[in-house]
Each structure stands twice: as structure tokens, then as C-alpha cells.
Amino acid sequence: MDRRKRMSDIIETVGHALVRAKVAKLDRLGMPEINLTQFQHISVIQHHQDLTFGDLARILELSKPAVTAIVQKLSEQGFVTKQQSDRDRRVYHLRLTETGRQVAASYEESRLEYVDGIRQALSDDEFSQLLALMEKALHRPLGQGHGKFADRGSTA
């Protein structure tokens, strides 16, 4: 197998493992299962004060109708509330409910637990080297195929 294909397989495996870790964390907390797209929306809302539908669509690089549908589902599940703006009645600000904040916290905890597992498998030097190489790969100049979530820090 060539190195390009092997790297692709590893990235895919890590992505699936992270999703499984997040779902398992929610199960342990007795929360309903949500998908990765919903996790991403909750995470972005958590990290931005007074976020609007338009802001969320811009950050996630999605259409407003797509964001509206997902936020509606999150609202029905009790994770997000919409508060009408005092200044512009057409604008709604998105906020996490207490349950939504718990999901956001479990999202972050599951990511850190996964990293802890990787860290245990490596020496300190190997872990530092892996971190440096991943940062280098993710922070290439725009337009070099890094993916839409590479520059968003903890939102993916």
C-alpha cells in the first residue's frame, strides 16, 4: 500500500474513532445520540457569544437553510435555544441550554480522552514530534487542500 493511501486510511480511522468516543461519552451520560454535524454545531455555538444563524452558517461554511434545519432539530432535542434580538426582530441569537452545555463539555472531554490514549502509546518525544507534524500539516497556507475545519481550532 502506498503512503498516500495509508495516510488516508489512518485519517479515516482516527475520525471514526473520535466519533465513536463522543457517542460513547453521551451514552455514559445518558444523553440522546446525536451525529457529528450536530456536535459541530453545538461546539461552535459554545465557543461564540451571541451567535446568529448567519454567523453559524459562515463559520461552518454551510447555507443558512442547512444551518436552520440542524438548529431546529437541536432546539427540539433541548440542546439549543433561539433568542430574538432586541435590536433587530428578524435576528435570533443561539445559545446552549444546560443540556447543550453538557454535550459540549462531553464533546471536548471525549476528544481529550482520545488524545490521552494516543499519548500513552507514545514516548514524550514521539508525542511532541507527532504534534509538531500535525500542526505543520494543518496550518499550511490557504488553498493548499487543508480542509475547511483546519483553521478552526476546537470546532471540529
C-alpha positions, 0 to 999 in steps of 0.5 A: 500500500502506498503512503498516500493511501495509508495516510488516508486510511489512518485519517479515516480511522482516527475520525471514526474513532473520535466519533465513536468516543463522543457517542460513547461519552453521551451514552455514559451520560445518558444523553440522546445520540446525536451525529457529528454535524450536530456536535459541530454545531453545538461546539461552535455555538459554545465557543461564540457569544451571541451567535446568529444563524448567519454567523453559524452558517459562515463559520461552518461554511454551510447555507443558512437553510442547512444551518436552520434545519440542524438548529431546529432539530437541536432546539427540539432535542433541548440542546439549543435555544433561539433568542430574538434580538432586541435590536433587530426582530428578524435576528435570533441569537443561539445559545446552549441550554444546560443540556447543550452545555453538557454535550459540549463539555462531553464533546471536548472531554471525549476528544481529550480522552482520545488524545490521552490514549494516543499519548500513552502509546507514545514516548514524550518525544514521539508525542511532541514530534507527532504534534509538531507534524500535525500542526505543520500539516494543518496550518499550511497556507490557504488553498493548499487542500487543508480542509475547511475545519483546519483553521478552526481550532476546537470546532471540529 
